[in-house]
């Protein structure tokens, strides 16, 4: 559960993070850095989330 967030801080399941994170259904990947500054790129998504969603 994401408890709170603001610039430079996110609290997930009561744990504080001060860097970017990826929130998966079963875990948190901390210390995640985007490929290019504040922009989200395709490399970020494929590196950070290698699972393929099912089609409906």
Secondary structure, DSSP 8 states (H G I E B T S, - for coil): -EEEEETTEEEETTEEESS--EE-SS-EE-S---SBTTB--HHHHHHH--------
